[in-house]
Amino acid sequence: MRTRHLALAITSRATYTWLPHKVVAVSQSVMRYLVSAGVPEKDIVTIYTGIVKQQPVSRASSTLRAELGLGENAVIAATVAIMRDKKGHPDLIRIAKPLVEQRPNLHFVFAGDGPLFDELRADVQAQGLSYHIHLLGLRRDIPNVLAGFDLFVLPTHQEALGTSFIEAMASGLPVIGTAVDGVPEVIDDGINGLLVPAHDDRALAAALLRLVDAPGERRRMGAAGVRITQTRFSVDTMASEMAAFYQNSLSERGVA
């Protein structure tokens, strides 16, 4: 058995056809790609990644706003992701200036490190956005950080599924993502968040303004996201589906 959790092109078809008996894909998008690459559909099963339920951190107990010197009137649109190509951080920086001019209480927070960290920090400084875009670097207290956000946004260009969206949803946050690869399987547009086309600055800015201006909608979408993570993306659901998959596979081979 082999699990495929990447949205990148496979380098060896044999590692998905000849070596394993079955392949687990983390999204329907990944499954479709594998079929297009020559992996028999009958040998693929989709099992969504489940997350372990974290000890909840309340908004009041989060230390993030005090750390950044921001009060409750600030609206924080933030992301937690490695800073590398195709995650979409430059897209957010590119649209930030006109947005904060329209909504001075809007702040962006990037949690994460990676190969683009220094480049992104230099870009933020060069545009005079250091007051409105906060780069936290690598954090080990993600539940505490998420609890300080108002909404989660990641304009990724490529994503097999989007575990960071799932973790944000589990924290009660509405999410904004791009309609690429497996992301639409996580975000039900208008229900638990908003989907926009990749590389579309205007649509991304409009989605951000919509949620910045609508605290009631943020709460509604956040509550829907929590419900979805408790079923579709729970670790219990994943474990149950994986166990059933193994049992069925063994039965097919006459082992069980």
PyRosetta script that sets phi, psi and omega in degrees:
from pyrosetta import init, pose_from_sequence

init()
pose = pose_from_sequence("MRTRHLALAITSRATYTWLPHKVVAVSQSVMRYLVSAGVPEKDIVTIYTGIVKQQPVSRASSTLRAELGLGENAVIAATVAIMRDKKGHPDLIRIAKPLVEQRPNLHFVFAGDGPLFDELRADVQAQGLSYHIHLLGLRRDIPNVLAGFDLFVLPTHQEALGTSFIEAMASGLPVIGTAVDGVPEVIDDGINGLLVPAHDDRALAAALLRLVDAPGERRRMGAAGVRITQTRFSVDTMASEMAAFYQNSLSERGVA")
pose.set_psi(1, 141.4)
pose.set_omega(1, 176.4)
pose.set_phi(2, -135.1)
pose.set_psi(2, 142.0)
pose.set_omega(2, 177.5)
pose.set_phi(3, -105.3)
pose.set_psi(3, 136.5)
pose.set_omega(3, 178.5)
pose.set_phi(4, -114.0)
pose.set_psi(4, 112.6)
pose.set_omega(4, -177.8)
pose.set_phi(5, -124.8)
pose.set_psi(5, 23.5)
pose.set_omega(5, -180.0)
pose.set_phi(6, -118.7)
pose.set_psi(6, 153.5)
pose.set_omega(6, 175.2)
pose.set_phi(7, -101.0)
pose.set_psi(7, 10.1)
pose.set_omega(7, -179.9)
pose.set_phi(8, -84.4)
pose.set_psi(8, 163.7)
pose.set_omega(8, 176.9)
pose.set_phi(9, -69.4)
pose.set_psi(9, 141.7)
pose.set_omega(9, 178.1)
pose.set_phi(10, -73.9)
pose.set_psi(10, 146.8)
pose.set_omega(10, -178.0)
pose.set_phi(11, -96.4)
pose.set_psi(11, -20.1)
pose.set_omega(11, 179.9)
pose.set_phi(12, -145.8)
pose.set_psi(12, 110.7)
pose.set_omega(12, -179.5)
pose.set_phi(13, -64.0)
pose.set_psi(13, -29.4)
pose.set_omega(13, -178.5)
pose.set_phi(14, -60.7)
pose.set_psi(14, -30.9)
pose.set_omega(14, -179.2)
pose.set_phi(15, -72.1)
pose.set_psi(15, -8.2)
pose.set_omega(15, 177.0)
pose.set_phi(16, -117.1)
pose.set_psi(16, -6.5)
pose.set_omega(16, -178.7)
pose.set_phi(17, -121.0)
pose.set_psi(17, -51.7)
pose.set_omega(17, -173.7)
pose.set_phi(18, -83.5)
pose.set_psi(18, -43.0)
pose.set_omega(18, -174.9)
pose.set_phi(19, -76.4)
pose.set_psi(19, -53.3)
pose.set_omega(19, -178.8)
pose.set_phi(20, -88.5)
pose.set_psi(20, 153.7)
pose.set_omega(20, 173.7)
pose.set_phi(21, -80.0)
pose.set_psi(21, -35.2)
pose.set_omega(21, -178.7)
pose.set_phi(22, -138.9)
pose.set_psi(22, 158.3)
pose.set_omega(22, 178.4)
pose.set_phi(23, -128.5)
pose.set_psi(23, 132.6)
pose.set_omega(23, 174.9)
pose.set_phi(24, -99.8)
pose.set_psi(24, 123.8)
pose.set_omega(24, 176.2)
pose.set_phi(25, -103.6)
pose.set_psi(25, 142.2)
pose.set_omega(25, -177.3)
pose.set_phi(26, -85.3)
pose.set_psi(26, -2.2)
pose.set_omega(26, 176.4)
pose.set_phi(27, -158.6)
pose.set_psi(27, 161.3)
pose.set_omega(27, 175.2)
pose.set_phi(28, -63.5)
pose.set_psi(28, -32.2)
pose.set_omega(28, 177.8)
pose.set_phi(29, -61.3)
pose.set_psi(29, -45.3)
pose.set_omega(29, 178.5)
pose.set_phi(30, -64.9)
pose.set_psi(30, -39.4)
pose.set_omega(30, 179.2)
pose.set_phi(31, -61.4)
pose.set_psi(31, -45.0)
pose.set_omega(31, -179.8)
pose.set_phi(32, -62.3)
pose.set_psi(32, -39.1)
pose.set_omega(32, 178.4)
pose.set_phi(33, -64.3)
pose.set_psi(33, -44.2)
pose.set_omega(33, -179.5)
pose.set_phi(34, -61.4)
pose.set_psi(34, -40.7)
pose.set_omega(34, 177.4)
pose.set_phi(35, -61.7)
pose.set_psi(35, -42.4)
pose.set_omega(35, 180.0)
pose.set_phi(36, -66.1)
pose.set_psi(36, -25.0)
pose.set_omega(36, 179.9)
pose.set_phi(37, -87.8)
pose.set_psi(37, 0.5)
pose.set_omega(37, 175.1)
pose.set_phi(38, 105.8)
pose.set_psi(38, 5.2)
pose.set_omega(38, 176.6)
pose.set_phi(39, -82.5)
pose.set_psi(39, 127.6)
pose.set_omega(39, -179.0)
pose.set_phi(40, -59.5)
pose.set_psi(40, 131.8)
pose.set_omega(40, -177.5)
pose.set_phi(41, -60.6)
pose.set_psi(41, -32.4)
pose.set_omega(41, -179.4)
pose.set_phi(42, -65.6)
pose.set_psi(42, -17.0)
pose.set_omega(42, -178.8)
pose.set_phi(43, -98.5)
pose.set_psi(43, 7.2)
pose.set_omega(43, -177.3)
pose.set_phi(44, -118.2)
pose.set_psi(44, 138.0)
pose.set_omega(44, 172.7)
pose.set_phi(45, -129.3)
pose.set_psi(45, 141.5)
pose.set_omega(45, 177.0)
pose.set_phi(46, -98.1)
pose.set_psi(46, 123.4)
pose.set_omega(46, 175.1)
pose.set_phi(47, -131.8)
pose.set_psi(47, 115.0)
pose.set_omega(47, -177.7)
pose.set_phi(48, -67.0)
pose.set_psi(48, 146.3)
pose.set_omega(48, 176.1)
pose.set_phi(49, -66.5)
pose.set_psi(49, 130.5)
pose.set_omega(49, 176.0)
pose.set_phi(50, -103.3)
pose.set_psi(50, 148.8)
pose.set_omega(50, 179.4)
pose.set_phi(51, -110.2)
pose.set_psi(51, 147.9)
pose.set_omega(51, 176.5)
pose.set_phi(52, -76.3)
pose.set_psi(52, 130.4)
pose.set_omega(52, -179.9)
pose.set_phi(53, -65.6)
pose.set_psi(53, 122.9)
pose.set_omega(53, -179.4)
pose.set_phi(54, -87.2)
pose.set_psi(54, 156.4)
pose.set_omega(54, 171.8)
pose.set_phi(55, -62.7)
pose.set_psi(55, 120.7)
pose.set_omega(55, -174.7)
pose.set_phi(56, -65.1)
pose.set_psi(56, 143.4)
pose.set_omega(56, 173.9)
pose.set_phi(57, -114.3)
pose.set_psi(57, 125.9)
pose.set_omega(57, -178.4)
pose.set_phi(58, -76.4)
pose.set_psi(58, 158.0)
pose.set_omega(58, 177.3)
pose.set_phi(59, -58.1)
pose.set_psi(59, -40.1)
pose.set_omega(59, -177.6)
pose.set_phi(60, -67.2)
pose.set_psi(60, -31.6)
pose.set_omega(60, -178.0)
pose.set_phi(61, -87.7)
pose.set_psi(61, -11.8)
pose.set_omega(61, 179.3)
pose.set_phi(62, -65.2)
pose.set_psi(62, 138.0)
pose.set_omega(62, -179.3)
pose.set_phi(63, -95.5)
pose.set_psi(63, 0.6)
pose.set_omega(63, -171.7)
pose.set_phi(64, -62.4)
pose.set_psi(64, -47.1)
pose.set_omega(64, -175.6)
pose.set_phi(65, -65.3)
pose.set_psi(65, -39.2)
pose.set_omega(65, 176.7)
pose.set_phi(66, -64.7)
pose.set_psi(66, -39.1)
pose.set_omega(66, 178.7)
pose.set_phi(67, -60.6)
pose.set_psi(67, -39.6)
pose.set_omega(67, -177.4)
pose.set_phi(68, -90.4)
pose.set_psi(68, -5.7)
pose.set_omega(68, -178.3)
pose.set_phi(69, 72.2)
pose.set_psi(69, 32.1)
pose.set_omega(69, -178.4)
pose.set_phi(70, -111.7)
pose.set_psi(70, 139.1)
pose.set_omega(70, 178.3)
pose.set_phi(71, -92.3)
pose.set_psi(71, -175.5)
pose.set_omega(71, -178.1)
pose.set_phi(72, -70.7)
pose.set_psi(72, -16.4)
pose.set_omega(72, 178.7)
pose.set_phi(73, -76.5)
pose.set_psi(73, -16.3)
pose.set_omega(73, 177.8)
pose.set_phi(74, -74.1)
pose.set_psi(74, 139.2)
pose.set_omega(74, 173.2)
pose.set_phi(75, -105.3)
pose.set_psi(75, 119.7)
pose.set_omega(75, -175.4)
pose.set_phi(76, -104.6)
pose.set_psi(76, 115.3)
pose.set_omega(76, 172.6)
pose.set_phi(77, -101.9)
pose.set_psi(77, 121.1)
pose.set_omega(77, -167.9)
pose.set_phi(78, -143.2)
pose.set_psi(78, 165.2)
pose.set_omega(78, 178.5)
pose.set_phi(79, -139.5)
pose.set_psi(79, 152.0)
pose.set_omega(79, 173.2)
pose.set_phi(80, -124.5)
pose.set_psi(80, 108.1)
pose.set_omega(80, -176.9)
pose.set_phi(81, -166.8)
pose.set_psi(81, 150.8)
pose.set_omega(81, 174.3)
pose.set_phi(82, -62.5)
pose.set_psi(82, 139.8)
pose.set_omega(82, -178.2)
pose.set_phi(83, -88.6)
pose.set_psi(83, 89.5)
pose.set_omega(83, 179.4)
pose.set_phi(84, -142.1)
pose.set_psi(84, 171.4)
pose.set_omega(84, -178.3)
pose.set_phi(85, -56.0)
pose.set_psi(85, 140.9)
pose.set_omega(85, 175.2)
pose.set_phi(86, 80.1)
pose.set_psi(86, 3.4)
pose.set_omega(86, 174.9)
pose.set_phi(87, -85.4)
pose.set_psi(87, -16.6)
pose.set_omega(87, 172.4)
pose.set_phi(88, 91.1)
pose.set_psi(88, 8.9)
pose.set_omega(88, 177.9)
pose.set_phi(89, -56.8)
pose.set_psi(89, -43.5)
pose.set_omega(89, 179.1)
pose.set_phi(90, -59.4)
pose.set_psi(90, -30.4)
pose.set_omega(90, 178.9)
pose.set_phi(91, -61.6)
pose.set_psi(91, -42.8)
pose.set_omega(91, -179.8)
pose.set_phi(92, -67.6)
pose.set_psi(92, -41.9)
pose.set_omega(92, 178.8)
pose.set_phi(93, -62.6)
pose.set_psi(93, -38.2)
pose.set_omega(93, -176.9)
pose.set_phi(94, -64.0)
pose.set_psi(94, -35.4)
pose.set_omega(94, -177.2)
pose.set_phi(95, -96.5)
pose.set_psi(95, -4.7)
pose.set_omega(95, -172.3)
pose.set_phi(96, -64.5)
pose.set_psi(96, -43.5)
pose.set_omega(96, -172.3)
pose.set_phi(97, -59.4)
pose.set_psi(97, -53.0)
pose.set_omega(97, 178.6)
pose.set_phi(98, -63.4)
pose.set_psi(98, -30.2)
pose.set_omega(98, -179.6)
pose.set_phi(99, -69.2)
pose.set_psi(99, -45.6)
pose.set_omega(99, -178.0)
pose.set_phi(100, -72.8)
pose.set_psi(100, -21.4)
pose.set_omega(100, 173.4)
pose.set_phi(101, -69.1)
pose.set_psi(101, -34.9)
pose.set_omega(101, 177.6)
pose.set_phi(102, -79.7)
pose.set_psi(102, -35.8)
pose.set_omega(102, -177.4)
pose.set_phi(103, -129.0)
pose.set_psi(103, 84.7)
pose.set_omega(103, -175.8)
pose.set_phi(104, -61.0)
pose.set_psi(104, -18.2)
pose.set_omega(104, 178.9)
pose.set_phi(105, -85.4)
pose.set_psi(105, 0.9)
pose.set_omega(105, -179.7)
pose.set_phi(106, -84.7)
pose.set_psi(106, 130.7)
pose.set_omega(106, 176.6)
pose.set_phi(107, -130.3)
pose.set_psi(107, 146.1)
pose.set_omega(107, 176.0)
pose.set_phi(108, -110.1)
pose.set_psi(108, 139.1)
pose.set_omega(108, 176.5)
pose.set_phi(109, -127.1)
pose.set_psi(109, 128.2)
pose.set_omega(109, 175.3)
pose.set_phi(110, -111.8)
pose.set_psi(110, 115.5)
pose.set_omega(110, 174.4)
pose.set_phi(111, -104.1)
pose.set_psi(111, 125.7)
pose.set_omega(111, 179.7)
pose.set_phi(112, 140.4)
pose.set_psi(112, 158.9)
pose.set_omega(112, 178.3)
pose.set_phi(113, -120.7)
pose.set_psi(113, 179.6)
pose.set_omega(113, 177.0)
pose.set_phi(114, 151.4)
pose.set_psi(114, -179.7)
pose.set_omega(114, -174.0)
pose.set_phi(115, -63.7)
pose.set_psi(115, -21.6)
pose.set_omega(115, -178.8)
pose.set_phi(116, -97.0)
pose.set_psi(116, 4.3)
pose.set_omega(116, -173.1)
pose.set_phi(117, -56.6)
pose.set_psi(117, -53.3)
pose.set_omega(117, -176.6)
pose.set_phi(118, -63.1)
pose.set_psi(118, -39.1)
pose.set_omega(118, 179.5)
pose.set_phi(119, -64.9)
pose.set_psi(119, -42.9)
pose.set_omega(119, 179.9)
pose.set_phi(120, -67.1)
pose.set_psi(120, -40.7)
pose.set_omega(120, 179.0)
pose.set_phi(121, -62.4)
pose.set_psi(121, -41.7)
pose.set_omega(121, 178.6)
pose.set_phi(122, -63.7)
pose.set_psi(122, -38.4)
pose.set_omega(122, 179.2)
pose.set_phi(123, -65.1)
pose.set_psi(123, -43.9)
pose.set_omega(123, 178.8)
pose.set_phi(124, -60.2)
pose.set_psi(124, -45.4)
pose.set_omega(124, -179.7)
pose.set_phi(125, -65.6)
pose.set_psi(125, -41.9)
pose.set_omega(125, -178.3)
pose.set_phi(126, -62.5)
pose.set_psi(126, -31.9)
pose.set_omega(126, -179.3)
pose.set_phi(127, -89.5)
pose.set_psi(127, 1.0)
pose.set_omega(127, 179.9)
pose.set_phi(128, 68.6)
pose.set_psi(128, 33.5)
pose.set_omega(128, -175.7)
pose.set_phi(129, -107.5)
pose.set_psi(129, 13.0)
pose.set_omega(129, -174.9)
pose.set_phi(130, -61.4)
pose.set_psi(130, -28.3)
pose.set_omega(130, 178.8)
pose.set_phi(131, -72.7)
pose.set_psi(131, -29.1)
pose.set_omega(131, -174.3)
pose.set_phi(132, -105.4)
pose.set_psi(132, -15.8)
pose.set_omega(132, 177.4)
pose.set_phi(133, -120.9)
pose.set_psi(133, 118.1)
pose.set_omega(133, -174.3)
pose.set_phi(134, -111.0)
pose.set_psi(134, 119.9)
pose.set_omega(134, 179.0)
pose.set_phi(135, -100.6)
pose.set_psi(135, 111.4)
pose.set_omega(135, -174.8)
pose.set_phi(136, -84.8)
pose.set_psi(136, -21.5)
pose.set_omega(136, -172.2)
pose.set_phi(137, 75.3)
pose.set_psi(137, -165.0)
pose.set_omega(137, -178.3)
pose.set_phi(138, -69.1)
pose.set_psi(138, 130.3)
pose.set_omega(138, 179.3)
pose.set_phi(139, -124.0)
pose.set_psi(139, 144.2)
pose.set_omega(139, 177.0)
pose.set_phi(140, -105.1)
pose.set_psi(140, -2.3)
pose.set_omega(140, -177.0)
pose.set_phi(141, -113.5)
pose.set_psi(141, 52.0)
pose.set_omega(141, -173.7)
pose.set_phi(142, -57.9)
pose.set_psi(142, -43.3)
pose.set_omega(142, 177.4)
pose.set_phi(143, -57.6)
pose.set_psi(143, -39.3)
pose.set_omega(143, 177.7)
pose.set_phi(144, -65.7)
pose.set_psi(144, -41.1)
pose.set_omega(144, 179.7)
pose.set_phi(145, -66.2)
pose.set_psi(145, -48.3)
pose.set_omega(145, -179.2)
pose.set_phi(146, -59.4)
pose.set_psi(146, -35.7)
pose.set_omega(146, -177.5)
pose.set_phi(147, -65.9)
pose.set_psi(147, -18.6)
pose.set_omega(147, 178.8)
pose.set_phi(148, -89.9)
pose.set_psi(148, -6.4)
pose.set_omega(148, -178.2)
pose.set_phi(149, -84.0)
pose.set_psi(149, 160.2)
pose.set_omega(149, 170.2)
pose.set_phi(150, -102.5)
pose.set_psi(150, -30.8)
pose.set_omega(150, 177.6)
pose.set_phi(151, -157.2)
pose.set_psi(151, 157.5)
pose.set_omega(151, -178.0)
pose.set_phi(152, -112.3)
pose.set_psi(152, 135.0)
pose.set_omega(152, -179.7)
pose.set_phi(153, -139.6)
pose.set_psi(153, 131.5)
pose.set_omega(153, 176.9)
pose.set_phi(154, -145.6)
pose.set_psi(154, 100.2)
pose.set_omega(154, -178.6)
pose.set_phi(155, -83.2)
pose.set_psi(155, 55.6)
pose.set_omega(155, -175.7)
pose.set_phi(156, -62.5)
pose.set_psi(156, 149.8)
pose.set_omega(156, 178.2)
pose.set_phi(157, -97.9)
pose.set_psi(157, -12.7)
pose.set_omega(157, -176.1)
pose.set_phi(158, -158.6)
pose.set_psi(158, 126.5)
pose.set_omega(158, -176.4)
pose.set_phi(159, -159.4)
pose.set_psi(159, 119.9)
pose.set_omega(159, 179.5)
pose.set_phi(160, -61.2)
pose.set_psi(160, -42.7)
pose.set_omega(160, 177.6)
pose.set_phi(161, -141.3)
pose.set_psi(161, -63.0)
pose.set_omega(161, 179.9)
pose.set_phi(162, 115.7)
pose.set_psi(162, 63.5)
pose.set_omega(162, -178.8)
pose.set_phi(163, -61.9)
pose.set_psi(163, -32.4)
pose.set_omega(163, -179.6)
pose.set_phi(164, -63.6)
pose.set_psi(164, -34.4)
pose.set_omega(164, 175.2)
pose.set_phi(165, -63.8)
pose.set_psi(165, -42.9)
pose.set_omega(165, -177.6)
pose.set_phi(166, -62.9)
pose.set_psi(166, -43.3)
pose.set_omega(166, 179.8)
pose.set_phi(167, -65.5)
pose.set_psi(167, -37.6)
pose.set_omega(167, 176.9)
pose.set_phi(168, -66.1)
pose.set_psi(168, -41.8)
pose.set_omega(168, 178.0)
pose.set_phi(169, -61.5)
pose.set_psi(169, -39.9)
pose.set_omega(169, 179.7)
pose.set_phi(170, -63.7)
pose.set_psi(170, -23.2)
pose.set_omega(170, 177.7)
pose.set_phi(171, -88.3)
pose.set_psi(171, 3.6)
pose.set_omega(171, 177.0)
pose.set_phi(172, 86.7)
pose.set_psi(172, 20.6)
pose.set_omega(172, -178.1)
pose.set_phi(173, -99.7)
pose.set_psi(173, 140.6)
pose.set_omega(173, 168.4)
pose.set_phi(174, -71.7)
pose.set_psi(174, 150.2)
pose.set_omega(174, -174.6)
pose.set_phi(175, -126.1)
pose.set_psi(175, 143.0)
pose.set_omega(175, 174.1)
pose.set_phi(176, -117.5)
pose.set_psi(176, 124.8)
pose.set_omega(176, -179.6)
pose.set_phi(177, -141.3)
pose.set_psi(177, 176.8)
pose.set_omega(177, -179.0)
pose.set_phi(178, -100.9)
pose.set_psi(178, 149.8)
pose.set_omega(178, -177.1)
pose.set_phi(179, -82.3)
pose.set_psi(179, 64.0)
pose.set_omega(179, 179.8)
pose.set_phi(180, -125.1)
pose.set_psi(180, 145.7)
pose.set_omega(180, 172.2)
pose.set_phi(181, 48.3)
pose.set_psi(181, -123.7)
pose.set_omega(181, -174.9)
pose.set_phi(182, -88.2)
pose.set_psi(182, -2.4)
pose.set_omega(182, -175.8)
pose.set_phi(183, -60.0)
pose.set_psi(183, -41.4)
pose.set_omega(183, 178.4)
pose.set_phi(184, -64.0)
pose.set_psi(184, -13.7)
pose.set_omega(184, 175.3)
pose.set_phi(185, -81.5)
pose.set_psi(185, -13.3)
pose.set_omega(185, 178.3)
pose.set_phi(186, -100.5)
pose.set_psi(186, -43.8)
pose.set_omega(186, -176.6)
pose.set_phi(187, -100.3)
pose.set_psi(187, 115.8)
pose.set_omega(187, 171.7)
pose.set_phi(188, -87.7)
pose.set_psi(188, 105.8)
pose.set_omega(188, -172.2)
pose.set_phi(189, -54.9)
pose.set_psi(189, 124.0)
pose.set_omega(189, 179.9)
pose.set_phi(190, 86.7)
pose.set_psi(190, -9.5)
pose.set_omega(190, -178.9)
pose.set_phi(191, -102.1)
pose.set_psi(191, -64.7)
pose.set_omega(191, 179.1)
pose.set_phi(192, -110.3)
pose.set_psi(192, 1.6)
pose.set_omega(192, 180.0)
pose.set_phi(193, 174.7)
pose.set_psi(193, -163.8)
pose.set_omega(193, -178.1)
pose.set_phi(194, -129.6)
pose.set_psi(194, 139.8)
pose.set_omega(194, 176.0)
pose.set_phi(195, -108.7)
pose.set_psi(195, 136.4)
pose.set_omega(195, 176.5)
pose.set_phi(196, -130.1)
pose.set_psi(196, 157.6)
pose.set_omega(196, 175.5)
pose.set_phi(197, -66.2)
pose.set_psi(197, 147.3)
pose.set_omega(197, 174.7)
pose.set_phi(198, -66.4)
pose.set_psi(198, 148.7)
pose.set_omega(198, 177.5)
pose.set_phi(199, 64.1)
pose.set_psi(199, 21.1)
pose.set_omega(199, -178.7)
pose.set_phi(200, -112.0)
pose.set_psi(200, 91.1)
pose.set_omega(200, -176.5)
pose.set_phi(201, -60.1)
pose.set_psi(201, -40.7)
pose.set_omega(201, -177.6)
pose.set_phi(202, -64.6)
pose.set_psi(202, -44.4)
pose.set_omega(202, -179.8)
pose.set_phi(203, -67.3)
pose.set_psi(203, -38.7)
pose.set_omega(203, 179.1)
pose.set_phi(204, -64.1)
pose.set_psi(204, -45.1)
pose.set_omega(204, 179.3)
pose.set_phi(205, -62.8)
pose.set_psi(205, -41.0)
pose.set_omega(205, -179.7)
pose.set_phi(206, -64.8)
pose.set_psi(206, -40.0)
pose.set_omega(206, 178.7)
pose.set_phi(207, -64.3)
pose.set_psi(207, -41.3)
pose.set_omega(207, 178.7)
pose.set_phi(208, -63.7)
pose.set_psi(208, -47.6)
pose.set_omega(208, 179.9)
pose.set_phi(209, -62.0)
pose.set_psi(209, -37.0)
pose.set_omega(209, 179.9)
pose.set_phi(210, -59.2)
pose.set_psi(210, -45.4)
pose.set_omega(210, -177.5)
pose.set_phi(211, -81.0)
pose.set_psi(211, -32.1)
pose.set_omega(211, 176.1)
pose.set_phi(212, -58.9)
pose.set_psi(212, -39.2)
pose.set_omega(212, -174.9)
pose.set_phi(213, -87.9)
pose.set_psi(213, -0.8)
pose.set_omega(213, -173.1)
pose.set_phi(214, -132.8)
pose.set_psi(214, 78.9)
pose.set_omega(214, 179.8)
pose.set_phi(215, -59.8)
pose.set_psi(215, -33.7)
pose.set_omega(215, 178.6)
pose.set_phi(216, -64.8)
pose.set_psi(216, -41.0)
pose.set_omega(216, 178.2)
pose.set_phi(217, -67.3)
pose.set_psi(217, -36.9)
pose.set_omega(217, 176.0)
pose.set_phi(218, -60.6)
pose.set_psi(218, -44.3)
pose.set_omega(218, -179.9)
pose.set_phi(219, -64.3)
pose.set_psi(219, -42.8)
pose.set_omega(219, -179.5)
pose.set_phi(220, -62.7)
pose.set_psi(220, -47.1)
pose.set_omega(220, -179.6)
pose.set_phi(221, -67.1)
pose.set_psi(221, -37.3)
pose.set_omega(221, 178.7)
pose.set_phi(222, -62.7)
pose.set_psi(222, -42.1)
pose.set_omega(222, 178.7)
pose.set_phi(223, -64.9)
pose.set_psi(223, -39.0)
pose.set_omega(223, 178.0)
pose.set_phi(224, -64.5)
pose.set_psi(224, -39.0)
pose.set_omega(224, 178.7)
pose.set_phi(225, -62.8)
pose.set_psi(225, -40.3)
pose.set_omega(225, 177.6)
pose.set_phi(226, -60.0)
pose.set_psi(226, -45.1)
pose.set_omega(226, -179.2)
pose.set_phi(227, -61.6)
pose.set_psi(227, -40.9)
pose.set_omega(227, -178.7)
pose.set_phi(228, -65.4)
pose.set_psi(228, -40.4)
pose.set_omega(228, -179.4)
pose.set_phi(229, -69.3)
pose.set_psi(229, -23.9)
pose.set_omega(229, -179.9)
pose.set_phi(230, -77.9)
pose.set_psi(230, -11.0)
pose.set_omega(230, 179.9)
pose.set_phi(231, -121.6)
pose.set_psi(231, -73.5)
pose.set_omega(231, -173.9)
pose.set_phi(232, -60.8)
pose.set_psi(232, -37.1)
pose.set_omega(232, -173.7)
pose.set_phi(233, -118.7)
pose.set_psi(233, 28.4)
pose.set_omega(233, 177.5)
pose.set_phi(234, -84.5)
pose.set_psi(234, 152.9)
pose.set_omega(234, 178.8)
pose.set_phi(235, -66.9)
pose.set_psi(235, -29.1)
pose.set_omega(235, 177.4)
pose.set_phi(236, -66.1)
pose.set_psi(236, -42.3)
pose.set_omega(236, 177.5)
pose.set_phi(237, -63.1)
pose.set_psi(237, -44.7)
pose.set_omega(237, 179.6)
pose.set_phi(238, -61.3)
pose.set_psi(238, -44.7)
pose.set_omega(238, -178.4)
pose.set_phi(239, -64.9)
pose.set_psi(239, -41.0)
pose.set_omega(239, 179.7)
pose.set_phi(240, -64.2)
pose.set_psi(240, -43.9)
pose.set_omega(240, -179.9)
pose.set_phi(241, -68.9)
pose.set_psi(241, -35.2)
pose.set_omega(241, 178.7)
pose.set_phi(242, -68.3)
pose.set_psi(242, -41.3)
pose.set_omega(242, 178.9)
pose.set_phi(243, -62.9)
pose.set_psi(243, -43.1)
pose.set_omega(243, 178.6)
pose.set_phi(244, -64.1)
pose.set_psi(244, -38.1)
pose.set_omega(244, 178.5)
pose.set_phi(245, -62.1)
pose.set_psi(245, -45.7)
pose.set_omega(245, 178.7)
pose.set_phi(246, -63.0)
pose.set_psi(246, -42.8)
pose.set_omega(246, -179.2)
pose.set_phi(247, -62.9)
pose.set_psi(247, -44.1)
pose.set_omega(247, 179.4)
pose.set_phi(248, -65.0)
pose.set_psi(248, -40.2)
pose.set_omega(248, -179.7)
pose.set_phi(249, -65.3)
pose.set_psi(249, -40.8)
pose.set_omega(249, 179.1)
pose.set_phi(250, -67.4)
pose.set_psi(250, -38.6)
pose.set_omega(250, 178.8)
pose.set_phi(251, -62.9)
pose.set_psi(251, -40.1)
pose.set_omega(251, 179.8)
pose.set_phi(252, -61.4)
pose.set_psi(252, -31.0)
pose.set_omega(252, -178.4)
pose.set_phi(253, -95.0)
pose.set_psi(253, 5.5)
pose.set_omega(253, 177.2)
pose.set_phi(254, 72.4)
pose.set_psi(254, 22.6)
pose.set_omega(254, -179.6)
pose.set_phi(255, -90.3)
pose.set_psi(255, -35.2)
pose.set_omega(255, -177.0)
pose.set_phi(256, -116.1)
pose.dump_pdb("model.pdb")
